[in-house]
Amino acid sequence: MKFNWGTGIVLAFILFISFILYFVIRMSTDDSNKHELVTKDYYRQELAYQKEIDAEKNAVAMNAQVKVTASEEGILIEFPERFEPEKITGKVSLYRPSNRHLDVNFPISLSNTHLLIPDSQLVDGRWDITIEWQYKGNSFLHKEKLRY
């Protein structure tokens, strides 16, 4: 068989395609690469995204921002003092991007204007905090990334 330009180009294509297929197969079968959606019901949450936008705008318009701080005792969430704490309902979601098994939801049940998430339920690192709360028929939303 004579080796010419045509044979070289065909061999180059075959080697390139083999190289690409090797990496595709390797990456799709490797257990160290987690190929999963951010949350289990990602598409359902995406459809409800406009409600989140409206709740965030509502919080800004009514000056109902929540203050989130990390302390040695845990994560302290302070609600506006002008609202009656007993009438505030909702939930606090802590999402851990690196490990979904650490994700936690806390219901909001207040007797004063702040909520403390204890240190014993948290691991050091980055947390995405979502606070969905209602007060007298108005919905509010606060999202924040926090390094604990």
N, C-alpha and C positions, 0 to 999 in steps of 0.2 A: 504494500500500500504506500502510495506516495503522499508525503506530508506537504500540504500547500496551505494557502491563506484560508480557503473555505473550511478545511479540516480544523485548523486552529480556532476559527471563530465558533464552529459547532462545539468543539471541546471546551472553549471558554464559557459558552452558554450553559453547557451541561454541568460544569464545575460550579458556576455561579448559582444555578438553580438548586444543586445539591447542597451548597453552603446555606442558602436561605431555608430550605426545607429542614435541614439539621437544626437550625436555631429555632424555627417555629415549633418543631416537635419537642425539642428540649425545654423550651419555655412553657409550653402548654402542659407538660407532664411533670414538671418540677414542683414538688410540694412546698418549697420555700417561697414561691410566688403565689400569693393569695389572689385569685381572680374572682372577686365577689363584688356585689354592689355595696354601696356605702351602708344602706339599711335594707332590711328584708322587703319592705314595702315601698321601695324607692319611687316607683311609677305612681302609686296612689298619692304619695306625698307631693310629687311634682304637680299633680292636678290641683291640689289644694294650695298651691303656692301664692295665688292672688289673695287668699284670705290672710296669709302671713304678711304680705306687703301692706294690706289695709290695717292690720293690727299694729304694725310698726309705725305707720303714719299716724294712727290714732294715738299712740303713746307720745309721739312728738307733739302733736297738735294739742293734746290735753295736758302737756307738761307732766307726764306720768312716767318719767324715766326711773329705772331701778338701778341701784348702785351695788355692784358686786366686788367684794374684796377678799383676798386670801389672807388668812391669819394662821397662827399656830394652832388654834382650836379647830379650824376647818374653813369652809367657804361661807362668808357672811353675805346675805342678800338683804338689802334694805329697801323697803317699799316707801313711797312718798308718805310723809306724815299727815297730810291733809285727808287721806283716805282712812275710813274706819277699818281696822285690821280684821275684824270678825266677818266683814262682808267681802273680803278678798278670797277668791277661790282659784284653783288652777293647778298647774304642775310645773316642776322643775326637772328638766332632762339634762343629765350629764352624759356626754358622748365622748368616748375615748377613741380617737382615730387609729391608734396603734393596736387596739385589742377590743373587739366588740363585746367580749365577755365581761368587761368592766363597766359597760353602760348601765346607768341607774336612772330611775325615775322616782321623784319624791312628790307626794301631793302637798299642796299649799294649804296649811291650816294654821292660822295665826291668832295669837292673843295680844301681840304687840307688833310694831312695824318692821321687825326683822326676823329672818329665818336663818338658822345656822345648820349647815350640813357638816356633821362631825368629821374630824380628821380620820377616825378609825375606818371610815368607808371610802377613803380616797387613797390613791396611789400617786406618788410624785410624777409629774410630767404635764403634758398638755391636755387640757379639757376644753371641749366646746360646750358651752352652757346655753340652753334655751329655756327661757322662762315665759310660759304662756299663762296669762292670768286674766280674770274677769272681775269687774267691779260694777255693780248696778247695771248689768246688761251691756256694758262696754268691754270689748276684748282688747287686750294689750299683748305685745310681744317684745321680748328683749333677747338679743343674741349677742354672745361675747365669747371670745377665745381667751382662755386663762391658763397660765403656767403655774401649777401648784407645786 
